[in-house]
Amino acid sequence: MQEMFADLHVHIGRSEKGKPIKITAARSLNFANIAKECAERKGIQIVGIIDCASPYVIEDIEEFLKTGEAYEIKDGGIIYKDKVCIILGSEIETAEINDNGKTGSAHNLCYFPSLADIKAFSKEMSKYIKNITLSSQRACISAYELVDIVEKFNGVLIPAHAFTPHKSFYGNCTSRLERIFKEKFNKIFAIELGLSADTELADQISELETRTFITNSDAHSLPKIAREYNKILVEDISFKELLKALKNEEGRKVLCNYGLDPKLGKYHRTFCDNCSSVIETKEPVERCPKCSSEKVTFGVFDRIELIKDKKEFKSPKHRPPYIYQVPLTFIPGLGAKTIEKLLNTFGTEMDILHKLSKDDIESVVGEKVANTIIDAREGNIKIQSGGGGVYGKLTAS
């Protein structure tokens, strides 16, 4: 068995020919660049690229395979330079009826073992999506219906950033996933926590006790890859082995979730849309205490406070630890040029965050920044909570 790092939610901004895929993502985010970034800079061995149902991306993948740098394997996935397994995925927005009987929407991560499978899925989904070339497009079906389509093409479905106020099941559609998926709920064996949530928050909902938690970057630029990620125990890097880990089968499993402290997430606390204030009251509120406006967007923390059904936090015994990890781009005083110098000196970001001594780091960035990196590694960081689409901030204690 081997320990591997996996980030299963990375977007593509543009195709190799400049066609738009994820409008809000960087142009440099294309299939080939993601593979190289994971192999050479990030140290990520399994990456889920979740815009692969776009015909433009499918064309890029086919051209990429012709270069000889990558190849498909029988157990699923595309292997790049024998270092990275690329999992082909698609993020689909489904239409749901929320608890109040109104229309809601949620994002779903759909993963497939082969290029042939996701090509067939793309063709099928073009019946339900107006523009299949773009990322995260709204489908005229529910997640309950989507599960069967994904399975038809040998794929699996995982709810994306399940608690965020926009485009998620718990944040926008329901207080219980079982209401959405009904008798198919047993097919949902994992959920993605999202940047503003962690294990302690999610395990306050009892229906999730038997589900695996994953945390991913939802990267919209190359530097954001692996700002959240997972350490998994597998025999090798493949789609088949990844699924076994997510299902806790045959000794494969998720060993750790590495993510931002939820306070750093941009949707952690409720936000007043009127006076642009992050509301950090002890109890969830529907009215801003500063300006009395009712135009507030519930944050992840506050939403979970409203829908939780466990009186005390207690994770099940099988749950791996959630380790707060601050990526290099969040460290105060650490700019792009210095990050580049660190990577050129020491290798991948995973090595810098997990293995390097303070003395090694200090030799490149100086004592103050080195102390901040070590403080972040050890959890000795003060955080100003994020909300309303603005990330939280950290300072050394």
TORKOL-4160 file (C-alpha; in steps of 0.2 Angstrom, whole numbers, padded with zeros to 4 digits, m for minus):
397
<pt num="1" X="0000" Y="0000" Z="0000"/>
<pt num="2" X="0006" Y="0018" Z="m0004"/>
<pt num="3" X="0001" Y="0035" Z="0003"/>
<pt num="4" X="m0005" Y="0047" Z="m0010"/>
<pt num="5" X="m0010" Y="0065" Z="m0011"/>
<pt num="6" X="m0027" Y="0068" Z="m0020"/>
<pt num="7" X="m0036" Y="0084" Z="m0026"/>
<pt num="8" X="m0052" Y="0079" Z="m0034"/>
<pt num="9" X="m0059" Y="0096" Z="m0040"/>
<pt num="10" X="m0049" Y="0106" Z="m0052"/>
<pt num="11" X="m0057" Y="0117" Z="m0066"/>
<pt num="12" X="m0051" Y="0121" Z="m0083"/>
<pt num="13" X="m0052" Y="0139" Z="m0088"/>
<pt num="14" X="m0048" Y="0138" Z="m0107"/>
<pt num="15" X="m0045" Y="0125" Z="m0120"/>
<pt num="16" X="m0028" Y="0124" Z="m0129"/>
<pt num="17" X="m0036" Y="0134" Z="m0143"/>
<pt num="18" X="m0042" Y="0147" Z="m0131"/>
<pt num="19" X="m0061" Y="0142" Z="m0130"/>
<pt num="20" X="m0069" Y="0147" Z="m0114"/>
<pt num="21" X="m0073" Y="0132" Z="m0102"/>
<pt num="22" X="m0074" Y="0139" Z="m0084"/>
<pt num="23" X="m0077" Y="0158" Z="m0087"/>
<pt num="24" X="m0071" Y="0163" Z="m0070"/>
<pt num="25" X="m0055" Y="0152" Z="m0070"/>
<pt num="26" X="m0038" Y="0157" Z="m0076"/>
<pt num="27" X="m0034" Y="0155" Z="m0095"/>
<pt num="28" X="m0018" Y="0145" Z="m0090"/>
<pt num="29" X="m0029" Y="0132" Z="m0082"/>
<pt num="30" X="m0029" Y="0119" Z="m0096"/>
<pt num="31" X="m0028" Y="0100" Z="m0096"/>
<pt num="32" X="m0009" Y="0099" Z="m0100"/>
<pt num="33" X="m0004" Y="0113" Z="m0088"/>
<pt num="34" X="m0014" Y="0105" Z="m0073"/>
<pt num="35" X="m0005" Y="0088" Z="m0076"/>
<pt num="36" X="0012" Y="0097" Z="m0076"/>
<pt num="37" X="0008" Y="0108" Z="m0061"/>
<pt num="38" X="0003" Y="0093" Z="m0051"/>
<pt num="39" X="0018" Y="0083" Z="m0056"/>
<pt num="40" X="0032" Y="0096" Z="m0055"/>
<pt num="41" X="0026" Y="0109" Z="m0042"/>
<pt num="42" X="0012" Y="0103" Z="m0031"/>
<pt num="43" X="0016" Y="0085" Z="m0028"/>
<pt num="44" X="m0002" Y="0079" Z="m0031"/>
<pt num="45" X="m0002" Y="0061" Z="m0037"/>
<pt num="46" X="m0021" Y="0060" Z="m0041"/>
<pt num="47" X="m0030" Y="0075" Z="m0048"/>
<pt num="48" X="m0049" Y="0076" Z="m0053"/>
<pt num="49" X="m0051" Y="0088" Z="m0068"/>
<pt num="50" X="m0070" Y="0091" Z="m0067"/>
<pt num="51" X="m0073" Y="0100" Z="m0084"/>
<pt num="52" X="m0069" Y="0085" Z="m0095"/>
<pt num="53" X="m0087" Y="0083" Z="m0102"/>
<pt num="54" X="m0084" Y="0098" Z="m0113"/>
<pt num="55" X="m0081" Y="0093" Z="m0131"/>
<pt num="56" X="m0067" Y="0106" Z="m0132"/>
<pt num="57" X="m0058" Y="0098" Z="m0117"/>
<pt num="58" X="m0061" Y="0080" Z="m0124"/>
<pt num="59" X="m0052" Y="0086" Z="m0140"/>
<pt num="60" X="m0038" Y="0092" Z="m0129"/>
<pt num="61" X="m0037" Y="0076" Z="m0120"/>
<pt num="62" X="m0036" Y="0066" Z="m0136"/>
<pt num="63" X="m0022" Y="0077" Z="m0142"/>
<pt num="64" X="m0013" Y="0076" Z="m0126"/>
<pt num="65" X="m0013" Y="0057" Z="m0127"/>
<pt num="66" X="m0005" Y="0058" Z="m0144"/>
<pt num="67" X="0010" Y="0066" Z="m0137"/>
<pt num="68" X="0016" Y="0050" Z="m0128"/>
<pt num="69" X="0017" Y="0060" Z="m0111"/>
<pt num="70" X="0001" Y="0052" Z="m0105"/>
<pt num="71" X="m0009" Y="0036" Z="m0107"/>
<pt num="72" X="m0025" Y="0028" Z="m0101"/>
<pt num="73" X="m0024" Y="0013" Z="m0090"/>
<pt num="74" X="m0036" Y="m0002" Z="m0088"/>
<pt num="75" X="m0041" Y="0002" Z="m0071"/>
<pt num="76" X="m0047" Y="0019" Z="m0075"/>
<pt num="77" X="m0038" Y="0036" Z="m0076"/>
<pt num="78" X="m0025" Y="0044" Z="m0087"/>
<pt num="79" X="m0007" Y="0042" Z="m0081"/>
<pt num="80" X="0005" Y="0057" Z="m0084"/>
<pt num="81" X="0024" Y="0054" Z="m0084"/>
<pt num="82" X="0021" Y="0039" Z="m0072"/>
<pt num="83" X="0018" Y="0053" Z="m0058"/>
<pt num="84" X="0000" Y="0058" Z="m0059"/>
<pt num="85" X="m0016" Y="0049" Z="m0062"/>
<pt num="86" X="m0029" Y="0061" Z="m0069"/>
<pt num="87" X="m0047" Y="0057" Z="m0065"/>
<pt num="88" X="m0059" Y="0063" Z="m0079"/>
<pt num="89" X="m0074" Y="0072" Z="m0071"/>
<pt num="90" X="m0088" Y="0084" Z="m0074"/>
<pt num="91" X="m0097" Y="0096" Z="m0062"/>
<pt num="92" X="m0116" Y="0097" Z="m0066"/>
<pt num="93" X="m0128" Y="0109" Z="m0059"/>
<pt num="94" X="m0145" Y="0101" Z="m0055"/>
<pt num="95" X="m0162" Y="0108" Z="m0052"/>
<pt num="96" X="m0170" Y="0104" Z="m0035"/>
<pt num="97" X="m0185" Y="0108" Z="m0025"/>
<pt num="98" X="m0179" Y="0114" Z="m0008"/>
<pt num="99" X="m0187" Y="0112" Z="0009"/>
<pt num="100" X="m0198" Y="0127" Z="0006"/>
<pt num="101" X="m0205" Y="0120" Z="m0010"/>
<pt num="102" X="m0195" Y="0133" Z="m0021"/>
<pt num="103" X="m0182" Y="0130" Z="m0034"/>
<pt num="104" X="m0165" Y="0127" Z="m0028"/>
<pt num="105" X="m0149" Y="0121" Z="m0037"/>
<pt num="106" X="m0134" Y="0111" Z="m0032"/>
<pt num="107" X="m0117" Y="0106" Z="m0040"/>
<pt num="108" X="m0113" Y="0087" Z="m0042"/>
<pt num="109" X="m0095" Y="0080" Z="m0045"/>
<pt num="110" X="m0097" Y="0066" Z="m0058"/>
<pt num="111" X="m0081" Y="0055" Z="m0061"/>
<pt num="112" X="m0078" Y="0042" Z="m0074"/>
<pt num="113" X="m0065" Y="0029" Z="m0077"/>
<pt num="114" X="m0061" Y="0031" Z="m0096"/>
<pt num="115" X="m0062" Y="0044" Z="m0110"/>
<pt num="116" X="m0074" Y="0034" Z="m0119"/>
<pt num="117" X="m0086" Y="0034" Z="m0104"/>
<pt num="118" X="m0085" Y="0053" Z="m0102"/>
<pt num="119" X="m0087" Y="0056" Z="m0120"/>
<pt num="120" X="m0103" Y="0045" Z="m0120"/>
<pt num="121" X="m0109" Y="0055" Z="m0104"/>
<pt num="122" X="m0106" Y="0071" Z="m0113"/>
<pt num="123" X="m0116" Y="0066" Z="m0128"/>
<pt num="124" X="m0131" Y="0061" Z="m0116"/>
<pt num="125" X="m0130" Y="0077" Z="m0105"/>
<pt num="126" X="m0131" Y="0088" Z="m0121"/>
<pt num="127" X="m0149" Y="0083" Z="m0121"/>
<pt num="128" X="m0152" Y="0092" Z="m0104"/>
<pt num="129" X="m0139" Y="0106" Z="m0105"/>
<pt num="130" X="m0140" Y="0121" Z="m0117"/>
<pt num="131" X="m0121" Y="0123" Z="m0118"/>
<pt num="132" X="m0111" Y="0107" Z="m0115"/>
<pt num="133" X="m0095" Y="0116" Z="m0119"/>
<pt num="134" X="m0095" Y="0127" Z="m0103"/>
<pt num="135" X="m0091" Y="0121" Z="m0085"/>
<pt num="136" X="m0104" Y="0118" Z="m0071"/>
<pt num="137" X="m0119" Y="0121" Z="m0083"/>
<pt num="138" X="m0137" Y="0119" Z="m0076"/>
<pt num="139" X="m0145" Y="0103" Z="m0082"/>
<pt num="140" X="m0164" Y="0102" Z="m0083"/>
<pt num="141" X="m0165" Y="0086" Z="m0072"/>
<pt num="142" X="m0163" Y="0083" Z="m0053"/>
<pt num="143" X="m0148" Y="0074" Z="m0044"/>
<pt num="144" X="m0160" Y="0060" Z="m0041"/>
<pt num="145" X="m0161" Y="0058" Z="m0060"/>
<pt num="146" X="m0143" Y="0062" Z="m0063"/>
<pt num="147" X="m0137" Y="0047" Z="m0052"/>
<pt num="148" X="m0144" Y="0035" Z="m0065"/>
<pt num="149" X="m0136" Y="0043" Z="m0080"/>
<pt num="150" X="m0119" Y="0044" Z="m0071"/>
<pt num="151" X="m0120" Y="0025" Z="m0067"/>
<pt num="152" X="m0125" Y="0021" Z="m0085"/>
<pt num="153" X="m0108" Y="0027" Z="m0090"/>
<pt num="154" X="m0098" Y="0018" Z="m0076"/>
<pt num="155" X="m0097" Y="0034" Z="m0066"/>
<pt num="156" X="m0100" Y="0039" Z="m0048"/>
<pt num="157" X="m0108" Y="0055" Z="m0041"/>
<pt num="158" X="m0102" Y="0065" Z="m0026"/>
<pt num="159" X="m0111" Y="0081" Z="m0020"/>
<pt num="160" X="m0099" Y="0096" Z="m0022"/>
<pt num="161" X="m0095" Y="0109" Z="m0008"/>
<pt num="162" X="m0111" Y="0102" Z="0001"/>
<pt num="163" X="m0113" Y="0117" Z="0013"/>
<pt num="164" X="m0110" Y="0133" Z="0003"/>
<pt num="165" X="m0124" Y="0145" Z="0002"/>
<pt num="166" X="m0124" Y="0145" Z="m0017"/>
<pt num="167" X="m0126" Y="0129" Z="m0028"/>
<pt num="168" X="m0125" Y="0116" Z="m0014"/>
<pt num="169" X="m0137" Y="0103" Z="m0007"/>
<pt num="170" X="m0137" Y="0108" Z="0012"/>
<pt num="171" X="m0134" Y="0126" Z="0008"/>
<pt num="172" X="m0147" Y="0129" Z="m0005"/>
<pt num="173" X="m0159" Y="0114" Z="m0006"/>
<pt num="174" X="m0162" Y="0103" Z="0009"/>
<pt num="175" X="m0158" Y="0100" Z="0027"/>
<pt num="176" X="m0156" Y="0081" Z="0023"/>
<pt num="177" X="m0148" Y="0073" Z="0007"/>
<pt num="178" X="m0159" Y="0058" Z="0009"/>
<pt num="179" X="m0174" Y="0069" Z="0005"/>
<pt num="180" X="m0166" Y="0072" Z="m0012"/>
<pt num="181" X="m0159" Y="0055" Z="m0016"/>
<pt num="182" X="m0172" Y="0044" Z="m0008"/>
<pt num="183" X="m0169" Y="0026" Z="m0011"/>
<pt num="184" X="m0153" Y="0030" Z="m0020"/>
<pt num="185" X="m0145" Y="0038" Z="m0005"/>
<pt num="186" X="m0135" Y="0022" Z="m0003"/>
<pt num="187" X="m0126" Y="0026" Z="m0019"/>
<pt num="188" X="m0119" Y="0042" Z="m0012"/>
<pt num="189" X="m0104" Y="0036" Z="m0002"/>
<pt num="190" X="m0094" Y="0052" Z="m0001"/>
<pt num="191" X="m0097" Y="0071" Z="0000"/>
<pt num="192" X="m0086" Y="0085" Z="m0003"/>
<pt num="193" X="m0085" Y="0097" Z="0012"/>
<pt num="194" X="m0080" Y="0113" Z="0003"/>
<pt num="195" X="m0068" Y="0127" Z="0009"/>
<pt num="196" X="m0079" Y="0134" Z="0023"/>
<pt num="197" X="m0083" Y="0117" Z="0031"/>
<pt num="198" X="m0073" Y="0104" Z="0040"/>
<pt num="199" X="m0076" Y="0087" Z="0049"/>
<pt num="200" X="m0081" Y="0094" Z="0065"/>
<pt num="201" X="m0095" Y="0105" Z="0057"/>
<pt num="202" X="m0101" Y="0091" Z="0045"/>
<pt num="203" X="m0102" Y="0077" Z="0058"/>
<pt num="204" X="m0116" Y="0087" Z="0067"/>
<pt num="205" X="m0128" Y="0079" Z="0054"/>
<pt num="206" X="m0131" Y="0061" Z="0058"/>
<pt num="207" X="m0135" Y="0055" Z="0040"/>
<pt num="208" X="m0117" Y="0058" Z="0035"/>
<pt num="209" X="m0109" Y="0047" Z="0048"/>
<pt num="210" X="m0107" Y="0033" Z="0036"/>
<pt num="211" X="m0101" Y="0044" Z="0022"/>
<pt num="212" X="m0083" Y="0047" Z="0017"/>
<pt num="213" X="m0078" Y="0066" Z="0018"/>
<pt num="214" X="m0066" Y="0073" Z="0005"/>
<pt num="215" X="m0059" Y="0091" Z="0004"/>
<pt num="216" X="m0053" Y="0098" Z="m0012"/>
<pt num="217" X="m0046" Y="0114" Z="m0019"/>
<pt num="218" X="m0060" Y="0119" Z="m0032"/>
<pt num="219" X="m0045" Y="0128" Z="m0040"/>
<pt num="220" X="m0049" Y="0142" Z="m0052"/>
<pt num="221" X="m0030" Y="0145" Z="m0055"/>
<pt num="222" X="m0014" Y="0134" Z="m0056"/>
<pt num="223" X="m0008" Y="0141" Z="m0039"/>
<pt num="224" X="m0024" Y="0136" Z="m0030"/>
<pt num="225" X="m0022" Y="0118" Z="m0034"/>
<pt num="226" X="m0020" Y="0108" Z="m0018"/>
<pt num="227" X="m0025" Y="0122" Z="m0006"/>
<pt num="228" X="m0036" Y="0108" Z="0000"/>
<pt num="229" X="m0033" Y="0090" Z="m0003"/>
<pt num="230" X="m0033" Y="0072" Z="0004"/>
<pt num="231" X="m0020" Y="0059" Z="0009"/>
<pt num="232" X="m0027" Y="0042" Z="0004"/>
<pt num="233" X="m0020" Y="0024" Z="0006"/>
<pt num="234" X="m0020" Y="0014" Z="m0011"/>
<pt num="235" X="m0011" Y="0000" Z="m0020"/>
<pt num="236" X="m0008" Y="0011" Z="m0035"/>
<pt num="237" X="m0014" Y="0027" Z="m0044"/>
<pt num="238" X="m0030" Y="0023" Z="m0053"/>
<pt num="239" X="m0049" Y="0026" Z="m0054"/>
<pt num="240" X="m0052" Y="0009" Z="m0047"/>
<pt num="241" X="m0041" Y="0011" Z="m0032"/>
<pt num="242" X="m0047" Y="0029" Z="m0028"/>
<pt num="243" X="m0065" Y="0022" Z="m0028"/>
<pt num="244" X="m0060" Y="0008" Z="m0015"/>
<pt num="245" X="m0052" Y="0021" Z="m0004"/>
<pt num="246" X="m0068" Y="0032" Z="m0005"/>
<pt num="247" X="m0078" Y="0017" Z="m0001"/>
<pt num="248" X="m0066" Y="0011" Z="0013"/>
<pt num="249" X="m0064" Y="m0006" Z="0004"/>
<pt num="250" X="m0050" Y="m0019" Z="0005"/>
<pt num="251" X="m0039" Y="m0009" Z="0017"/>
<pt num="252" X="m0040" Y="0006" Z="0005"/>
<pt num="253" X="m0045" Y="0022" Z="0014"/>
<pt num="254" X="m0044" Y="0041" Z="0016"/>
<pt num="255" X="m0030" Y="0044" Z="0029"/>
<pt num="256" X="m0032" Y="0063" Z="0031"/>
<pt num="257" X="m0041" Y="0078" Z="0025"/>
<pt num="258" X="m0030" Y="0093" Z="0023"/>
<pt num="259" X="m0039" Y="0109" Z="0022"/>
<pt num="260" X="m0041" Y="0127" Z="0027"/>
<pt num="261" X="m0047" Y="0132" Z="0044"/>
<pt num="262" X="m0066" Y="0135" Z="0039"/>
<pt num="263" X="m0064" Y="0152" Z="0046"/>
<pt num="264" X="m0053" Y="0156" Z="0031"/>
<pt num="265" X="m0066" Y="0150" Z="0019"/>
<pt num="266" X="m0076" Y="0164" Z="0009"/>
<pt num="267" X="m0093" Y="0158" Z="0015"/>
<pt num="268" X="m0090" Y="0153" Z="0033"/>
<pt num="269" X="m0101" Y="0166" Z="0042"/>
<pt num="270" X="m0117" Y="0175" Z="0037"/>
<pt num="271" X="m0114" Y="0190" Z="0027"/>
<pt num="272" X="m0125" Y="0206" Z="0026"/>
<pt num="273" X="m0128" Y="0210" Z="0008"/>
<pt num="274" X="m0134" Y="0228" Z="0013"/>
<pt num="275" X="m0119" Y="0234" Z="0023"/>
<pt num="276" X="m0106" Y="0221" Z="0017"/>
<pt num="277" X="m0103" Y="0215" Z="0035"/>
<pt num="278" X="m0097" Y="0198" Z="0041"/>
<pt num="279" X="m0109" Y="0193" Z="0055"/>
<pt num="280" X="m0101" Y="0183" Z="0069"/>
<pt num="281" X="m0115" Y="0182" Z="0081"/>
<pt num="282" X="m0115" Y="0167" Z="0093"/>
<pt num="283" X="m0132" Y="0161" Z="0086"/>
<pt num="284" X="m0137" Y="0162" Z="0068"/>
<pt num="285" X="m0147" Y="0178" Z="0064"/>
<pt num="286" X="m0159" Y="0182" Z="0049"/>
<pt num="287" X="m0156" Y="0201" Z="0052"/>
<pt num="288" X="m0140" Y="0211" Z="0052"/>
<pt num="289" X="m0136" Y="0217" Z="0070"/>
<pt num="290" X="m0127" Y="0232" Z="0062"/>
<pt num="291" X="m0139" Y="0239" Z="0050"/>
<pt num="292" X="m0155" Y="0229" Z="0053"/>
<pt num="293" X="m0156" Y="0223" Z="0035"/>
<pt num="294" X="m0164" Y="0206" Z="0032"/>
<pt num="295" X="m0154" Y="0204" Z="0016"/>
<pt num="296" X="m0142" Y="0192" Z="0023"/>
<pt num="297" X="m0133" Y="0176" Z="0015"/>
<pt num="298" X="m0131" Y="0162" Z="0028"/>
<pt num="299" X="m0114" Y="0156" Z="0030"/>
<pt num="300" X="m0109" Y="0138" Z="0032"/>
<pt num="301" X="m0107" Y="0138" Z="0050"/>
<pt num="302" X="m0123" Y="0147" Z="0053"/>
<pt num="303" X="m0133" Y="0135" Z="0041"/>
<pt num="304" X="m0126" Y="0120" Z="0050"/>
<pt num="305" X="m0131" Y="0127" Z="0066"/>
<pt num="306" X="m0149" Y="0128" Z="0060"/>
<pt num="307" X="m0150" Y="0110" Z="0052"/>
<pt num="308" X="m0139" Y="0100" Z="0063"/>
<pt num="309" X="m0148" Y="0085" Z="0072"/>
<pt num="310" X="m0134" Y="0080" Z="0085"/>
<pt num="311" X="m0133" Y="0088" Z="0102"/>
<pt num="312" X="m0115" Y="0085" Z="0104"/>
<pt num="313" X="m0101" Y="0084" Z="0091"/>
<pt num="314" X="m0094" Y="0066" Z="0089"/>
<pt num="315" X="m0086" Y="0059" Z="0074"/>
<pt num="316" X="m0088" Y="0040" Z="0070"/>
<pt num="317" X="m0073" Y="0029" Z="0073"/>
<pt num="318" X="m0069" Y="0027" Z="0055"/>
<pt num="319" X="m0067" Y="0046" Z="0052"/>
<pt num="320" X="m0049" Y="0051" Z="0048"/>
<pt num="321" X="m0042" Y="0067" Z="0055"/>
<pt num="322" X="m0045" Y="0084" Z="0047"/>
<pt num="323" X="m0029" Y="0093" Z="0048"/>
<pt num="324" X="m0029" Y="0112" Z="0045"/>
<pt num="325" X="m0017" Y="0117" Z="0032"/>
<pt num="326" X="m0012" Y="0134" Z="0026"/>
<pt num="327" X="m0006" Y="0134" Z="0008"/>
<pt num="328" X="0009" Y="0145" Z="0003"/>
<pt num="329" X="m0002" Y="0158" Z="m0006"/>
<pt num="330" X="m0011" Y="0162" Z="0010"/>
<pt num="331" X="0005" Y="0166" Z="0020"/>
<pt num="332" X="0007" Y="0184" Z="0024"/>
<pt num="333" X="0022" Y="0192" Z="0017"/>
<pt num="334" X="0025" Y="0177" Z="0005"/>
<pt num="335" X="0023" Y="0183" Z="m0013"/>
<pt num="336" X="0023" Y="0174" Z="m0030"/>
<pt num="337" X="0042" Y="0177" Z="m0033"/>
<pt num="338" X="0047" Y="0170" Z="m0016"/>
<pt num="339" X="0035" Y="0155" Z="m0018"/>
<pt num="340" X="0044" Y="0151" Z="m0034"/>
<pt num="341" X="0061" Y="0152" Z="m0026"/>
<pt num="342" X="0055" Y="0140" Z="m0012"/>
<pt num="343" X="0049" Y="0128" Z="m0025"/>
<pt num="344" X="0065" Y="0129" Z="m0036"/>
<pt num="345" X="0075" Y="0126" Z="m0020"/>
<pt num="346" X="0065" Y="0112" Z="m0012"/>
<pt num="347" X="0053" Y="0104" Z="m0024"/>
<pt num="348" X="0035" Y="0103" Z="m0022"/>
<pt num="349" X="0023" Y="0112" Z="m0011"/>
<pt num="350" X="0018" Y="0096" Z="m0002"/>
<pt num="351" X="0037" Y="0094" Z="0003"/>
<pt num="352" X="0037" Y="0112" Z="0010"/>
<pt num="353" X="0021" Y="0111" Z="0019"/>
<pt num="354" X="0024" Y="0094" Z="0027"/>
<pt num="355" X="0042" Y="0089" Z="0028"/>
<pt num="356" X="0054" Y="0104" Z="0028"/>
<pt num="357" X="0062" Y="0110" Z="0044"/>
<pt num="358" X="0061" Y="0128" Z="0050"/>
<pt num="359" X="0079" Y="0131" Z="0046"/>
<pt num="360" X="0077" Y="0125" Z="0028"/>
<pt num="361" X="0063" Y="0137" Z="0025"/>
<pt num="362" X="0071" Y="0151" Z="0034"/>
<pt num="363" X="0086" Y="0150" Z="0023"/>
<pt num="364" X="0075" Y="0155" Z="0008"/>
<pt num="365" X="0062" Y="0167" Z="0016"/>
<pt num="366" X="0069" Y="0173" Z="0032"/>
<pt num="367" X="0064" Y="0171" Z="0050"/>
<pt num="368" X="0048" Y="0180" Z="0051"/>
<pt num="369" X="0039" Y="0171" Z="0036"/>
<pt num="370" X="0047" Y="0154" Z="0041"/>
<pt num="371" X="0039" Y="0156" Z="0058"/>
<pt num="372" X="0022" Y="0160" Z="0050"/>
<pt num="373" X="0023" Y="0144" Z="0040"/>
<pt num="374" X="0028" Y="0134" Z="0055"/>
<pt num="375" X="0014" Y="0142" Z="0065"/>
<pt num="376" X="0002" Y="0138" Z="0051"/>
<pt num="377" X="0008" Y="0120" Z="0051"/>
<pt num="378" X="0006" Y="0118" Z="0070"/>
<pt num="379" X="m0011" Y="0127" Z="0071"/>
<pt num="380" X="m0004" Y="0143" Z="0080"/>
<pt num="381" X="m0013" Y="0155" Z="0069"/>
<pt num="382" X="m0026" Y="0169" Z="0073"/>
<pt num="383" X="m0040" Y="0170" Z="0060"/>
<pt num="384" X="m0052" Y="0183" Z="0054"/>
<pt num="385" X="m0067" Y="0174" Z="0048"/>
<pt num="386" X="m0072" Y="0175" Z="0029"/>
<pt num="387" X="m0090" Y="0178" Z="0022"/>
<pt num="388" X="m0099" Y="0184" Z="0007"/>
<pt num="389" X="m0087" Y="0178" Z="m0005"/>
<pt num="390" X="m0072" Y="0186" Z="0004"/>
<pt num="391" X="m0059" Y="0174" Z="0011"/>
<pt num="392" X="m0054" Y="0175" Z="0029"/>
<pt num="393" X="m0036" Y="0182" Z="0034"/>
<pt num="394" X="m0023" Y="0175" Z="0045"/>
<pt num="395" X="m0009" Y="0183" Z="0056"/>
<pt num="396" X="0004" Y="0174" Z="0066"/>
<pt num="397" X="0000" Y="0173" Z="0084"/>
